[in-house]
Amino acid sequence: MTSFIDFAFREEYERVRILGDKLSEIEKLINWEAFQPIVADMYDNKTEKGGRPNVNEIIMIKILILQEWHGLSDPELERQITYRISFRKFLGFPATIPDYSTVWIFRERLSKCGKDKKIWQELQRQLDAKGLKVKKGVIQDATFITSDPGHAKADKPRGDQAKTRRSKDGTWTKKNNKSFFGYKLHSKEDTDYGLIREIETTTASVHDSQVDLSKPGEVAYRDKGYFGAASKGHSATMKRSVRGHPIGISDILRNKRISKKRAPGERPYAVIKNVFKSSHVMVTTVARTSVKMVFASFGFNLYQLLTLKKKGVY
């Protein structure tokens, strides 16, 4: 019966393939098996009793990417995997579809073990192995990832026992006279291939200049928000005037050159927020938000990798 069902799924998928399936193209871009030992290492006891998921770890990783690609809640993710044949194909037509609580537990374990960072490092290793190393420079920027503040006052801490949906770690901040509550995604994109190379998640109130993702030897293009902040790489930071010291024409022209270099750095945020619908999170801590941002950025890099492949870059 199982083989018959599997055959039926594959026959049904053939219609999708003829129409075009982007997920199928993306699935072939990286070595998924390399992530399995990273995640399997989270489980000391390899039995069901020890907490090991009854679904292959690679499938679980792919599920989290699907979730961020489509901005789905855990319950909706379970429904979509059940309904959509392209999702099932991307996952390899698994015999068992994990329920939403299994997805939540898996993501929580990644958060507590820090394995999301190891997954990110392995992705970067594979990108470098394809010859897509950083060469000319990097663009650092940050964007708000909002969260639900609940009904508590802005200056009232949540507390572990508070009965509110307000995020535990989220903070308030203002930009251009507009208030934001939640978190901030700091990222570094290379100027050569438009890939996200480093990320860090903080609360919204952390100023951009407090996070430096550059490495020695890199030319780091940054906007005026980083003015005066140190950089481990070569700082190509836009200058701004300070009281009594307006910038001169040479600095204005320099800012324009840097701005032109920085312009592509807005694309990852546009895709993550507007295409993936991942600009708002329902999780309540920095660590949990960080996991979601890892997979959102992972998803963007896969999309960009497909674009680069079609252009014949690698």
C-alpha positions as CSV (number, residue, x, y, z in Angstrom):
1,M,0.0,0.0,0.0
2,T,2.8,2.4,0.9
3,S,4.5,1.9,-2.5
4,F,1.2,2.5,-4.3
5,I,0.6,5.7,-2.4
6,D,4.2,6.8,-3.1
7,F,3.6,6.1,-6.8
8,A,0.4,8.1,-6.8
9,F,2.1,11.1,-5.2
10,R,4.9,11.0,-7.8
11,E,2.4,10.7,-10.6
12,E,0.4,13.7,-9.3
13,Y,3.6,15.7,-8.9
14,E,4.4,15.2,-12.6
15,R,1.7,17.8,-13.4
16,V,3.4,20.3,-11.1
17,R,6.8,19.6,-12.7
18,I,5.5,20.3,-16.1
19,L,4.1,23.6,-14.9
20,G,7.4,24.5,-13.2
21,D,8.6,23.8,-9.7
22,K,11.1,26.2,-8.2
23,L,11.4,24.2,-5.0
24,S,12.7,21.2,-7.0
25,E,15.4,23.4,-8.6
26,I,16.5,24.8,-5.3
27,E,16.6,21.4,-3.6
28,K,19.4,20.3,-5.8
29,L,21.7,23.3,-5.1
30,I,23.3,22.1,-1.9
31,N,24.4,19.0,-0.1
32,W,21.6,18.5,2.5
33,E,23.2,15.3,3.9
34,A,26.0,17.5,5.4
35,F,23.5,19.0,7.9
36,Q,22.3,15.6,9.3
37,P,25.2,15.0,11.7
38,I,25.1,18.5,13.0
39,V,21.4,18.1,14.1
40,A,21.7,14.5,15.1
41,D,24.4,15.5,17.6
42,M,21.6,17.3,19.6
43,Y,20.3,14.0,20.8
44,D,22.3,12.0,23.4
45,N,19.7,9.2,23.4
46,K,19.0,8.1,19.8
47,T,15.7,6.4,20.7
48,E,12.2,7.8,20.6
49,K,12.3,7.9,24.4
50,G,15.3,10.1,24.3
51,G,13.5,12.8,22.4
52,R,14.8,12.1,18.9
53,P,12.2,13.1,16.3
54,N,10.4,10.3,14.4
55,V,11.2,12.3,11.2
56,N,14.6,12.5,9.5
57,E,16.5,15.5,10.7
58,I,17.1,16.8,7.2
59,I,13.4,16.8,6.6
60,M,12.9,18.9,9.7
61,I,15.5,21.4,8.5
62,K,13.7,21.6,5.1
63,I,10.4,22.1,6.9
64,L,11.8,25.1,8.8
65,I,13.0,26.6,5.6
66,L,9.6,26.1,4.0
67,Q,8.0,27.8,7.0
68,E,10.2,30.9,6.6
69,W,9.8,31.0,2.8
70,H,6.0,31.2,3.1
71,G,5.6,33.0,6.4
72,L,3.6,30.1,8.0
73,S,2.6,29.5,11.6
74,D,3.3,26.0,12.9
75,P,-0.3,24.8,12.5
76,E,-0.6,26.3,9.0
77,L,2.8,24.7,8.1
78,E,1.4,21.3,9.0
79,R,-1.6,21.9,6.8
80,Q,0.3,23.2,3.9
81,I,2.7,20.2,3.9
82,T,-0.3,17.9,3.9
83,Y,-2.0,19.7,1.0
84,R,0.8,20.9,-1.3
85,I,2.4,18.3,-3.5
86,S,5.4,20.5,-4.2
87,F,6.1,20.7,-0.5
88,R,5.9,16.9,-0.2
89,K,8.3,16.6,-3.2
90,F,10.8,19.0,-1.6
91,L,10.8,16.9,1.5
92,G,11.2,13.7,-0.5
93,F,7.6,12.4,0.0
94,P,8.1,11.4,3.7
95,A,5.9,8.6,5.0
96,T,5.3,10.7,8.2
97,I,4.4,14.4,8.3
98,P,5.4,15.9,11.6
99,D,2.6,17.7,13.5
100,Y,3.1,21.4,14.5
101,S,4.1,20.5,18.0
102,T,7.0,18.4,16.7
103,V,8.1,21.3,14.6
104,W,8.0,23.7,17.6
105,I,10.0,21.2,19.8
106,F,12.6,20.8,17.1
107,R,13.0,24.5,16.6
108,E,13.2,25.0,20.4
109,R,15.9,22.4,20.7
110,L,17.9,24.1,18.0
111,S,17.6,27.3,19.9
112,K,18.8,25.8,23.2
113,C,21.6,23.8,21.7
114,G,22.8,26.6,19.4
115,K,22.8,24.2,16.5
116,D,21.1,26.8,14.3
117,K,24.5,28.6,14.2
118,K,26.3,25.4,13.2
119,I,23.7,24.9,10.4
120,W,24.5,28.5,9.2
121,Q,28.2,27.8,9.3
122,E,27.8,24.7,7.2
123,L,25.8,26.6,4.6
124,Q,28.6,29.2,4.4
125,R,31.2,26.5,4.0
126,Q,29.3,25.1,1.1
127,L,29.0,28.5,-0.5
128,D,32.7,29.0,-0.2
129,A,33.4,25.6,-1.7
130,K,31.4,26.6,-4.8
131,G,33.9,29.5,-5.3
132,L,31.5,32.1,-3.9
133,K,33.9,33.6,-1.3
134,V,33.8,37.2,-0.3
135,K,36.2,39.1,-2.6
136,K,35.5,42.8,-3.1
137,G,33.6,43.8,0.0
138,V,30.6,43.5,2.3
139,I,27.5,45.5,3.1
140,Q,26.3,45.7,6.7
141,D,22.9,46.8,7.7
142,A,20.0,46.1,10.0
143,T,16.2,45.9,9.9
144,F,13.4,45.6,12.5
145,I,11.6,42.3,13.0
146,T,8.5,43.2,14.9
147,S,6.8,41.2,17.7
148,D,3.5,41.4,19.6
149,P,3.9,43.8,22.6
150,G,0.7,42.6,24.2
151,H,-1.3,44.9,26.4
152,A,1.3,45.7,29.0
153,K,2.7,49.2,29.2
154,A,6.0,49.8,27.4
155,D,8.0,50.1,30.5
156,K,6.5,47.1,32.3
157,P,8.6,43.9,32.2
158,R,6.8,40.8,31.2
159,G,8.0,38.4,33.9
160,D,8.0,34.6,33.4
161,Q,4.5,34.1,34.8
162,A,2.8,37.1,33.1
163,K,-0.3,36.1,31.2
164,T,0.3,38.1,28.1
165,R,1.4,37.6,24.6
166,R,4.0,40.3,25.0
167,S,7.5,39.1,24.0
168,K,9.8,38.4,26.9
169,D,12.9,39.9,25.3
170,G,11.4,42.4,22.8
171,T,12.1,46.1,23.4
172,W,10.7,49.4,22.1
173,T,12.6,51.8,20.0
174,K,12.0,54.7,17.6
175,K,13.2,55.5,14.1
176,N,12.0,58.5,12.1
177,N,9.4,59.2,14.8
178,K,7.9,55.7,14.4
179,S,7.9,53.2,17.2
180,F,8.9,49.6,16.8
181,F,8.6,46.7,19.3
182,G,10.5,43.5,19.0
183,Y,13.9,42.6,17.5
184,K,16.5,43.6,15.0
185,L,18.2,41.5,12.3
186,H,21.8,42.6,11.6
187,S,23.3,41.1,8.5
188,K,26.3,41.3,6.3
189,E,25.9,40.7,2.6
190,D,28.8,40.3,0.1
191,T,29.0,42.8,-2.8
192,D,30.1,40.1,-5.2
193,Y,27.2,37.6,-5.2
194,G,24.5,39.2,-3.0
195,L,24.6,36.4,-0.5
196,I,24.1,36.9,3.2
197,R,27.3,35.9,5.0
198,E,26.8,36.8,8.6
199,I,23.8,37.5,10.8
200,E,23.0,38.5,14.4
201,T,19.7,39.0,16.1
202,T,19.3,41.5,18.9
203,T,16.4,43.3,20.6
204,A,15.1,46.3,18.7
205,S,16.7,48.9,21.0
206,V,20.2,47.8,20.2
207,H,21.7,50.4,18.0
208,D,23.1,49.3,14.6
209,S,26.6,50.6,15.5
210,Q,26.8,48.2,18.5
211,V,27.1,45.2,16.1
212,D,30.2,44.7,13.9
213,L,30.0,41.7,11.6
214,S,33.0,42.6,9.4
215,K,36.2,40.6,9.4
216,P,39.8,41.8,9.0
217,G,40.7,42.6,5.4
218,E,37.0,43.1,4.3
219,V,35.9,46.5,3.0
220,A,32.7,47.1,5.0
221,Y,30.2,49.5,3.4
222,R,27.9,51.0,6.1
223,D,25.4,53.8,6.3
224,K,25.5,56.9,8.6
225,G,24.1,54.9,11.5
226,Y,27.5,53.3,12.0
227,F,29.4,56.7,11.9
228,G,32.0,56.7,14.6
229,A,31.7,52.9,15.3
230,A,34.8,50.7,15.0
231,S,35.1,48.1,12.3
232,K,37.2,45.0,12.3
233,G,37.5,45.4,8.5
234,H,38.3,48.5,6.5
235,S,35.6,50.9,7.3
236,A,33.8,52.4,4.3
237,T,31.2,54.1,6.5
238,M,29.2,57.1,5.3
239,K,30.0,60.3,7.2
240,R,27.4,62.6,8.8
241,S,27.7,66.1,10.1
242,V,27.9,66.8,13.8
243,R,27.0,70.0,15.6
244,G,29.2,72.8,14.3
245,H,31.0,70.5,11.8
246,P,29.1,70.1,8.6
247,I,30.6,67.6,6.1
248,G,32.4,69.0,3.0
249,I,31.9,68.3,-0.7
250,S,34.5,65.5,-0.7
251,D,32.6,63.7,2.0
252,I,29.3,64.3,0.2
253,L,30.7,62.7,-2.9
254,R,32.2,59.9,-0.9
255,N,28.8,59.2,0.7
256,K,27.2,59.0,-2.7
257,R,29.8,56.4,-3.8
258,I,29.2,54.3,-0.7
259,S,25.5,54.7,-1.0
260,K,25.6,53.2,-4.5
261,K,27.7,50.3,-3.2
262,R,25.2,49.8,-0.4
263,A,22.1,49.9,-2.5
264,P,22.0,46.1,-3.2
265,G,22.1,45.5,0.6
266,E,18.4,46.3,0.8
267,R,17.3,43.4,-1.4
268,P,17.6,40.6,1.2
269,Y,15.4,42.5,3.6
270,A,12.9,43.2,0.8
271,V,12.7,39.5,0.0
272,I,12.6,38.3,3.6
273,K,9.9,40.8,4.6
274,N,7.8,41.2,1.5
275,V,8.2,37.9,-0.3
276,F,8.7,35.5,2.7
277,K,6.4,37.5,5.0
278,S,8.9,37.1,7.8
279,S,9.0,40.6,9.2
280,H,6.9,39.7,12.2
281,V,7.4,36.9,14.7
282,M,5.2,35.3,17.3
283,V,8.1,33.8,19.3
284,T,9.0,35.5,22.6
285,T,12.8,35.5,23.0
286,V,15.9,36.6,21.1
287,A,17.1,33.0,20.9
288,R,13.9,31.8,19.3
289,T,13.8,34.8,16.9
290,S,17.4,34.1,16.0
291,V,16.5,30.6,14.9
292,K,13.8,31.9,12.6
293,M,16.1,34.6,11.2
294,V,18.8,31.9,10.5
295,F,16.3,30.0,8.4
296,A,14.8,33.1,6.7
297,S,18.4,34.1,5.7
298,F,19.1,30.5,4.7
299,G,16.1,30.6,2.5
300,F,17.1,33.9,0.9
301,N,20.6,32.5,0.1
302,L,19.0,29.5,-1.6
303,Y,16.9,31.8,-3.8
304,Q,20.0,33.9,-4.6
305,L,22.0,30.7,-5.3
306,L,19.5,29.6,-7.9
307,T,19.7,33.1,-9.5
308,L,23.5,32.9,-9.6
309,K,23.3,29.4,-11.1
310,K,21.0,30.5,-13.9
311,K,23.4,33.3,-14.7
312,G,26.2,30.9,-15.0
313,V,28.2,32.5,-12.1
314,Y,29.2,29.1,-10.8
